[in-house]
Amino acid sequence: MIKVLLADDQSLLRLGFRAFLGQEPDLEVVGEAGTGQEAVSMTRALRPDVVLMDVRMPVLDGIAATRQIIDSGCESRVLVLTTFDLDEYVYAALRAGASGFLLKDALPADLIAGIRTVAAGNAAVAPTVTRRLIERFTPHLPHPTRTDPLATLTTREREVLLQVARGHSNQEIATHLHLTESTVKVHVSRILAKLTLRDRAQLIVHAYEHSIIHPGADPTV
């Protein structure tokens, strides 16, 4: 059973989310938060698998709430909801540790799939939208340190990393690199561990922020 915490300041939206999520046999809404601060405290108390987090909330916004949840060491994963797919809050949320984001007008089936994806430890972020976000906001980030972020990775892990940064799925990477999908999963897990990242969403952001690949360019090893 996947436990879900709803964090949104609009009670009608929470009611709607609870209604259709409750129809799924593997999903259980364990609580509702109307502010970011409530979301943080309820996450610590209830330990949901996924927090469905609105970015614009009173008392504490969704970004700050996401950061506090992640920094607390809680294993709950955050799936951000936003009105605009290029909202600067979304990129900040990904940097804060969110495992993905969806638009509020997403189809119920897409939201359910996103929750399941995030609960499984993957990133629920559309690759094309992720690239647009990164291309818009990474030019304004501070220049990274000169430490080589690839130094601890093997040649094969570097190849997999670049494919992930391009937004490719494990199946696509397996086909491109002539590997099995299970082998790709192992490589991705090792890369995340070596770079101390939580999931693919952070891995994509990390690749751009550390100039492993560049917006608008076709990355090469």
Short mmCIF file of the C-alpha atoms (twelve columns), coordinates in Angstrom:
data_MODEL
# 
_entry.id   MODEL 
# 
loop_
_atom_site.group_PDB 
_atom_site.id 
_atom_site.type_symbol 
_atom_site.label_atom_id 
_atom_site.label_alt_id 
_atom_site.label_comp_id 
_atom_site.label_asym_id 
_atom_site.label_seq_id 
_atom_site.Cartn_x 
_atom_site.Cartn_y 
_atom_site.Cartn_z 
_atom_site.pdbx_PDB_model_num 
ATOM 1   C CA . MET A 1   0.000   0.000  0.000   1 
ATOM 2   C CA . ILE A 2   1.335   3.438  -0.987  1 
ATOM 3   C CA . LYS A 3   0.607   6.034  1.687   1 
ATOM 4   C CA . VAL A 4   -0.033  9.544  0.341   1 
ATOM 5   C CA . LEU A 5   -0.137  12.898 2.141   1 
ATOM 6   C CA . LEU A 6   -2.049  15.687 0.369   1 
ATOM 7   C CA . ALA A 7   -0.543  19.168 0.834   1 
ATOM 8   C CA . ASP A 8   -2.620  21.935 -0.757  1 
ATOM 9   C CA . ASP A 9   -4.250  25.057 0.671   1 
ATOM 10  C CA . GLN A 10  -7.422  24.506 -1.356  1 
ATOM 11  C CA . SER A 11  -9.742  22.146 0.491   1 
ATOM 12  C CA . LEU A 12  -11.828 21.400 -2.602  1 
ATOM 13  C CA . LEU A 13  -8.742  20.220 -4.490  1 
ATOM 14  C CA . ARG A 14  -7.738  18.014 -1.571  1 
ATOM 15  C CA . LEU A 15  -11.256 16.591 -1.528  1 
ATOM 16  C CA . GLY A 16  -11.070 15.810 -5.237  1 
ATOM 17  C CA . PHE A 17  -7.629  14.217 -4.925  1 
ATOM 18  C CA . ARG A 18  -8.786  12.109 -1.990  1 
ATOM 19  C CA . ALA A 19  -11.873 10.971 -3.907  1 
ATOM 20  C CA . PHE A 20  -10.161 9.557  -6.973  1 
ATOM 21  C CA . LEU A 21  -7.006  8.355  -5.215  1 
ATOM 22  C CA . GLY A 22  -9.203  6.446  -2.803  1 
ATOM 23  C CA . GLN A 23  -10.539 4.400  -5.698  1 
ATOM 24  C CA . GLU A 24  -7.120  2.859  -6.282  1 
ATOM 25  C CA . PRO A 25  -6.529  -0.363 -4.301  1 
ATOM 26  C CA . ASP A 26  -2.831  0.339  -3.770  1 
ATOM 27  C CA . LEU A 27  -3.152  3.995  -2.686  1 
ATOM 28  C CA . GLU A 28  -4.167  5.313  0.727   1 
ATOM 29  C CA . VAL A 29  -4.510  9.002  1.657   1 
ATOM 30  C CA . VAL A 30  -3.215  9.156  5.230   1 
ATOM 31  C CA . GLY A 31  -3.579  12.899 5.821   1 
ATOM 32  C CA . GLU A 32  -4.208  16.387 4.483   1 
ATOM 33  C CA . ALA A 33  -2.141  19.531 5.071   1 
ATOM 34  C CA . GLY A 34  -3.343  23.058 4.321   1 
ATOM 35  C CA . THR A 35  0.002   24.821 4.819   1 
ATOM 36  C CA . GLY A 36  3.623   24.017 4.128   1 
ATOM 37  C CA . GLN A 37  4.389   23.846 7.824   1 
ATOM 38  C CA . GLU A 38  1.579   21.351 8.349   1 
ATOM 39  C CA . ALA A 39  2.987   19.303 5.482   1 
ATOM 40  C CA . VAL A 40  6.385   19.121 7.187   1 
ATOM 41  C CA . SER A 41  5.028   18.185 10.614  1 
ATOM 42  C CA . MET A 42  2.530   15.680 9.230   1 
ATOM 43  C CA . THR A 43  5.195   14.060 7.055   1 
ATOM 44  C CA . ARG A 44  7.382   13.559 10.108  1 
ATOM 45  C CA . ALA A 45  4.464   12.124 12.070  1 
ATOM 46  C CA . LEU A 46  2.785   9.972  9.416   1 
ATOM 47  C CA . ARG A 47  5.793   8.953  7.295   1 
ATOM 48  C CA . PRO A 48  3.881   8.782  3.987   1 
ATOM 49  C CA . ASP A 49  5.546   7.233  0.969   1 
ATOM 50  C CA . VAL A 50  4.641   10.239 -1.196  1 
ATOM 51  C CA . VAL A 51  3.794   13.851 -0.354  1 
ATOM 52  C CA . LEU A 52  1.682   15.488 -3.055  1 
ATOM 53  C CA . MET A 53  2.932   19.053 -2.570  1 
ATOM 54  C CA . ASP A 54  1.511   22.309 -3.931  1 
ATOM 55  C CA . VAL A 55  4.246   24.923 -4.424  1 
ATOM 56  C CA . ARG A 56  2.237   27.964 -3.398  1 
ATOM 57  C CA . MET A 57  0.966   27.578 0.147   1 
ATOM 58  C CA . PRO A 58  0.646   29.825 3.201   1 
ATOM 59  C CA . VAL A 59  2.962   29.891 6.250   1 
ATOM 60  C CA . LEU A 60  5.668   27.903 4.429   1 
ATOM 61  C CA . ASP A 61  5.782   27.511 0.673   1 
ATOM 62  C CA . GLY A 62  6.105   24.150 -0.999  1 
ATOM 63  C CA . ILE A 63  9.788   24.614 -1.841  1 
ATOM 64  C CA . ALA A 64  10.822  25.362 1.727   1 
ATOM 65  C CA . ALA A 65  8.589   22.543 2.950   1 
ATOM 66  C CA . THR A 66  10.175  20.130 0.462   1 
ATOM 67  C CA . ARG A 67  13.653  21.169 1.561   1 
ATOM 68  C CA . GLN A 68  12.809  20.637 5.235   1 
ATOM 69  C CA . ILE A 69  11.332  17.207 4.535   1 
ATOM 70  C CA . ILE A 70  14.370  16.092 2.553   1 
ATOM 71  C CA . ASP A 71  16.895  17.620 4.968   1 
ATOM 72  C CA . SER A 72  15.230  15.860 7.897   1 
ATOM 73  C CA . GLY A 73  16.325  12.539 6.443   1 
ATOM 74  C CA . CYS A 74  12.747  11.374 6.046   1 
ATOM 75  C CA . GLU A 75  12.375  8.732  3.346   1 
ATOM 76  C CA . SER A 76  9.117   10.254 2.098   1 
ATOM 77  C CA . ARG A 77  9.308   11.440 -1.497  1 
ATOM 78  C CA . VAL A 78  7.812   14.679 -2.727  1 
ATOM 79  C CA . LEU A 79  5.788   15.039 -5.910  1 
ATOM 80  C CA . VAL A 80  5.235   18.724 -6.635  1 
ATOM 81  C CA . LEU A 81  2.056   20.112 -8.155  1 
ATOM 82  C CA . THR A 82  2.177   23.365 -10.080 1 
ATOM 83  C CA . THR A 83  -0.039  25.455 -12.332 1 
ATOM 84  C CA . PHE A 84  2.655   26.335 -14.851 1 
ATOM 85  C CA . ASP A 85  5.187   23.929 -16.334 1 
ATOM 86  C CA . LEU A 86  7.875   26.630 -16.489 1 
ATOM 87  C CA . ASP A 87  7.227   28.094 -13.062 1 
ATOM 88  C CA . GLU A 88  10.592  28.937 -11.461 1 
ATOM 89  C CA . TYR A 89  9.314   27.286 -8.297  1 
ATOM 90  C CA . VAL A 90  9.414   23.914 -10.011 1 
ATOM 91  C CA . TYR A 91  13.134  24.072 -10.724 1 
ATOM 92  C CA . ALA A 92  13.795  25.234 -7.168  1 
ATOM 93  C CA . ALA A 93  11.728  22.327 -5.880  1 
ATOM 94  C CA . LEU A 94  13.776  19.839 -7.907  1 
ATOM 95  C CA . ARG A 95  16.960  21.326 -6.480  1 
ATOM 96  C CA . ALA A 96  15.439  21.076 -3.003  1 
ATOM 97  C CA . GLY A 97  15.005  17.346 -3.472  1 
ATOM 98  C CA . ALA A 98  11.577  16.822 -5.004  1 
ATOM 99  C CA . SER A 99  11.310  13.607 -6.989  1 
ATOM 100 C CA . GLY A 100 9.233   15.165 -9.724  1 
ATOM 101 C CA . PHE A 101 6.373   17.445 -10.626 1 
ATOM 102 C CA . LEU A 102 3.038   17.396 -12.387 1 
ATOM 103 C CA . LEU A 103 0.679   20.071 -13.599 1 
ATOM 104 C CA . LYS A 104 -2.516  20.574 -11.629 1 
ATOM 105 C CA . ASP A 105 -4.557  19.990 -14.778 1 
ATOM 106 C CA . ALA A 106 -2.967  16.586 -15.348 1 
ATOM 107 C CA . LEU A 107 -5.326  13.715 -16.019 1 
ATOM 108 C CA . PRO A 108 -6.180  11.611 -12.948 1 
ATOM 109 C CA . ALA A 109 -4.478  8.625  -14.580 1 
ATOM 110 C CA . ASP A 110 -1.264  10.639 -14.996 1 
ATOM 111 C CA . LEU A 111 -1.335  11.750 -11.365 1 
ATOM 112 C CA . ILE A 112 -1.863  8.190  -10.159 1 
ATOM 113 C CA . ALA A 113 0.953   6.953  -12.392 1 
ATOM 114 C CA . GLY A 114 3.201   9.751  -11.095 1 
ATOM 115 C CA . ILE A 115 2.556   8.803  -7.480  1 
ATOM 116 C CA . ARG A 116 3.356   5.169  -8.176  1 
ATOM 117 C CA . THR A 117 6.494   6.124  -10.084 1 
ATOM 118 C CA . VAL A 118 7.797   8.327  -7.279  1 
ATOM 119 C CA . ALA A 119 6.906   5.743  -4.611  1 
ATOM 120 C CA . ALA A 120 8.994   3.205  -6.540  1 
ATOM 121 C CA . GLY A 121 12.021  5.486  -6.256  1 
ATOM 122 C CA . ASN A 122 11.945  6.909  -9.751  1 
ATOM 123 C CA . ALA A 123 11.431  10.448 -11.016 1 
ATOM 124 C CA . ALA A 124 8.059   11.598 -12.319 1 
ATOM 125 C CA . VAL A 125 9.371   14.374 -14.544 1 
ATOM 126 C CA . ALA A 126 8.730   14.611 -18.262 1 
ATOM 127 C CA . PRO A 127 12.204  14.750 -19.877 1 
ATOM 128 C CA . THR A 128 11.247  17.428 -22.410 1 
ATOM 129 C CA . VAL A 129 9.845   19.703 -19.722 1 
ATOM 130 C CA . THR A 130 12.879  19.063 -17.515 1 
ATOM 131 C CA . ARG A 131 15.222  20.133 -20.288 1 
ATOM 132 C CA . ARG A 132 13.208  23.310 -20.875 1 
ATOM 133 C CA . LEU A 133 13.347  24.150 -17.188 1 
ATOM 134 C CA . ILE A 134 17.081  23.555 -16.998 1 
ATOM 135 C CA . GLU A 135 17.801  25.479 -20.188 1 
ATOM 136 C CA . ARG A 136 15.920  28.436 -18.738 1 
ATOM 137 C CA . PHE A 137 17.380  28.511 -15.246 1 
ATOM 138 C CA . THR A 138 20.882  26.960 -15.275 1 
ATOM 139 C CA . PRO A 139 22.522  29.975 -17.014 1 
ATOM 140 C CA . HIS A 140 21.748  31.985 -13.867 1 
ATOM 141 C CA . LEU A 141 23.311  29.523 -11.438 1 
ATOM 142 C CA . PRO A 142 26.709  30.102 -9.787  1 
ATOM 143 C CA . HIS A 143 29.602  28.460 -11.615 1 
ATOM 144 C CA . PRO A 144 30.311  25.042 -10.107 1 
ATOM 145 C CA . THR A 145 33.551  24.128 -8.378  1 
ATOM 146 C CA . ARG A 146 36.394  22.669 -10.407 1 
ATOM 147 C CA . THR A 147 36.005  19.258 -8.760  1 
ATOM 148 C CA . ASP A 148 35.400  16.675 -11.470 1 
ATOM 149 C CA . PRO A 149 31.955  15.186 -10.707 1 
ATOM 150 C CA . LEU A 150 32.764  12.206 -12.943 1 
ATOM 151 C CA . ALA A 151 35.981  11.256 -11.179 1 
ATOM 152 C CA . THR A 152 34.384  8.444  -9.174  1 
ATOM 153 C CA . LEU A 153 32.427  6.990  -12.080 1 
ATOM 154 C CA . THR A 154 33.497  4.194  -14.410 1 
ATOM 155 C CA . THR A 155 33.439  4.701  -18.173 1 
ATOM 156 C CA . ARG A 156 30.191  2.775  -18.473 1 
ATOM 157 C CA . GLU A 157 28.620  4.752  -15.629 1 
ATOM 158 C CA . ARG A 158 29.540  7.972  -17.422 1 
ATOM 159 C CA . GLU A 159 27.835  6.724  -20.566 1 
ATOM 160 C CA . VAL A 160 24.704  5.855  -18.606 1 
ATOM 161 C CA . LEU A 161 24.774  9.201  -16.802 1 
ATOM 162 C CA . LEU A 162 24.829  11.115 -20.060 1 
ATOM 163 C CA . GLN A 163 21.934  9.078  -21.406 1 
ATOM 164 C CA . VAL A 164 19.899  9.780  -18.257 1 
ATOM 165 C CA . ALA A 165 20.737  13.486 -18.559 1 
ATOM 166 C CA . ARG A 166 19.367  13.415 -22.102 1 
ATOM 167 C CA . GLY A 167 16.083  12.285 -20.620 1 
ATOM 168 C CA . HIS A 168 16.188  8.693  -21.871 1 
ATOM 169 C CA . SER A 169 14.386  5.872  -20.076 1 
ATOM 170 C CA . ASN A 170 16.163  2.742  -18.848 1 
ATOM 171 C CA . GLN A 171 14.757  0.819  -21.795 1 
ATOM 172 C CA . GLU A 172 16.044  3.403  -24.279 1 
ATOM 173 C CA . ILE A 173 19.459  3.449  -22.589 1 
ATOM 174 C CA . ALA A 174 19.626  -0.342 -22.679 1 
ATOM 175 C CA . THR A 175 18.915  -0.351 -26.408 1 
ATOM 176 C CA . HIS A 176 21.412  2.425  -27.152 1 
ATOM 177 C CA . LEU A 177 24.247  0.926  -25.098 1 
ATOM 178 C CA . HIS A 178 23.436  -2.730 -25.894 1 
ATOM 179 C CA . LEU A 179 22.779  -3.622 -22.262 1 
ATOM 180 C CA . THR A 180 19.938  -5.310 -20.431 1 
ATOM 181 C CA . GLU A 181 17.439  -3.045 -18.688 1 
ATOM 182 C CA . SER A 182 18.322  -4.609 -15.315 1 
ATOM 183 C CA . THR A 183 21.997  -3.770 -15.885 1 
ATOM 184 C CA . VAL A 184 21.074  -0.159 -16.615 1 
ATOM 185 C CA . LYS A 185 19.097  -0.023 -13.367 1 
ATOM 186 C CA . VAL A 186 22.156  -1.236 -11.468 1 
ATOM 187 C CA . HIS A 187 24.349  1.410  -13.096 1 
ATOM 188 C CA . VAL A 188 21.831  4.162  -12.323 1 
ATOM 189 C CA . SER A 189 21.666  3.050  -8.680  1 
ATOM 190 C CA . ARG A 190 25.456  3.104  -8.387  1 
ATOM 191 C CA . ILE A 191 25.676  6.537  -10.006 1 
ATOM 192 C CA . LEU A 192 23.095  7.939  -7.582  1 
ATOM 193 C CA . ALA A 193 24.985  6.440  -4.652  1 
ATOM 194 C CA . LYS A 194 28.374  7.777  -5.776  1 
ATOM 195 C CA . LEU A 195 27.027  11.265 -6.413  1 
ATOM 196 C CA . THR A 196 24.847  11.147 -3.257  1 
ATOM 197 C CA . LEU A 197 21.672  11.929 -5.200  1 
ATOM 198 C CA . ARG A 198 18.153  10.647 -4.530  1 
ATOM 199 C CA . ASP A 199 16.775  9.987  -7.996  1 
ATOM 200 C CA . ARG A 200 16.873  10.708 -11.733 1 
ATOM 201 C CA . ALA A 201 15.376  14.177 -11.320 1 
ATOM 202 C CA . GLN A 202 18.322  15.285 -9.195  1 
ATOM 203 C CA . LEU A 203 20.705  13.452 -11.515 1 
ATOM 204 C CA . ILE A 204 19.516  15.464 -14.520 1 
ATOM 205 C CA . VAL A 205 19.825  18.734 -12.602 1 
ATOM 206 C CA . HIS A 206 23.280  17.699 -11.349 1 
ATOM 207 C CA . ALA A 207 24.477  16.984 -14.884 1 
ATOM 208 C CA . TYR A 208 23.572  20.475 -16.092 1 
ATOM 209 C CA . GLU A 209 24.707  22.338 -12.998 1 
ATOM 210 C CA . HIS A 210 28.148  20.717 -13.131 1 
ATOM 211 C CA . SER A 211 28.531  21.315 -16.875 1 
ATOM 212 C CA . ILE A 212 28.591  17.594 -17.605 1 
ATOM 213 C CA . ILE A 213 26.279  18.525 -20.449 1 
ATOM 214 C CA . HIS A 214 25.115  21.927 -21.603 1 
ATOM 215 C CA . PRO A 215 21.639  23.255 -22.502 1 
ATOM 216 C CA . GLY A 216 20.989  22.924 -26.220 1 
ATOM 217 C CA . ALA A 217 24.043  20.750 -26.837 1 
ATOM 218 C CA . ASP A 218 24.263  17.087 -27.723 1 
ATOM 219 C CA . PRO A 219 26.280  15.705 -24.804 1 
ATOM 220 C CA . THR A 220 29.292  13.556 -25.460 1 
ATOM 221 C CA . VAL A 221 31.599  11.666 -23.140 1 
# 
